[in-house]
Amino acid sequence: EKNNEICLPKIINTEVNLLIFPFFILERKSQKLETEYKDIVKRGNKKIEIIWNVSANTKYGYPGLFDREVHKAIEQIISEILKGEGKIENPISFSIYDLCNRIGITSSGGKNYRKVKESLERIRMTGIKSEGAFYHKGQKEWITKAFGLYDSIIFRGERLEDGSISEKNLLFLGNIYLQSLNCFNIKSIDYTYWRSLKNNIASRLYEIL
């Protein structure tokens, strides 16, 4: 359209484990590099300790509020693919301009583009370690594994594995995350309502509840 606005989806799908467990920090400024959640749960006749650990790369830092917005934009694209095709396949092509519009950044420019690229890289470099915490719907079990949300990102102009130059931005989702999405271990989020909650704790509580 003439005003370069896009119609944001009212409902987006979010992977269930990521609704329950923390990944993004809600503080505006923080030096932390790790979040760890522990709990004792009963499964069958046994009580076991589960651990959910998120650790950041010291060079890139811990994912924060802006990174949360960027990932929500990626979730919009994922939701649109699931609705249209019923399955996610790597890689997902995207444009930085489109992500900026989805986030609500209306002014184009190198600074904003770099900020989004850095955000994607920061999420890519952040690791998750589950010890009986992440429920794999396809395997019908809680898994113990180390993984990431994104496996790799290739930006336009970078070299592909076959030696050619990529003409698009390509995002490869992590295998565990991709499998969970394709098993439809997802919940619907009212994105319009989520965005209306200006308090970060309120929007996080909405996700959990």
Secondary structure as UniProt FT lines:
FT   TURN            2..3
FT   STRAND          11..15
FT   HELIX           16..20
FT   STRAND          34..43
FT   TURN            44..45
FT   STRAND          46..55
FT   TURN            58..60
FT   HELIX           65..85
FT   STRAND          92..94
FT   HELIX           96..103
FT   HELIX           110..124
FT   STRAND          127..136
FT   TURN            137..140
FT   STRAND          141..147
FT   STRAND          150..154
FT   TURN            156..157
FT   TURN            161..162
FT   STRAND          169..173
FT   HELIX           175..182
FT   TURN            183..184
FT   STRAND          186..190
FT   HELIX           191..196
FT   HELIX           200..208
//
